Amino acid sequence: MAGDPVWLAAVSLLSAFQQCHFAWLVGKSRVKHKVMPPAVTGAPEFDRTFRAQQNGVEFYPVFLTLLWTAGCFFNEELASFLGVLYVFARYKYFHGYVQTGKGRLTGFYLTLIILMCLITLGAAGIVNSFLDKYFDFSIMKKLHKLL
């Protein structure tokens, strides 16, 4: 169907798969380090694995909200591309954190940059939509005419 946000949905499913994979890795680490639920502390490697996954869970609603807002109100392809970069950055964050506490920093900073880009695009798209709807003025249409 034309106009369906297929790219946003695809990135959302990819990121959901990643969340499941990280949860599975926490379970695997629980077994390896003999940390039985409901305990959430144990060997340092388990603690880092658990925190890496939990941090991803904490940021996940923010990511999905910004992905869909930027994609629906600004540009689906650009938002989806940033979404794929976010999935990559989360991969770097998770695996870096499992290795060392400082190993998470590159992935963490990259995720923050991507989230800032998505929030900026989403806000710009919403402002443009308001201006277009209530004042019959579209910044995006003006830019397209210039380019």
Beta strands, then each sheet from edge to edge (+ up, - down):
end
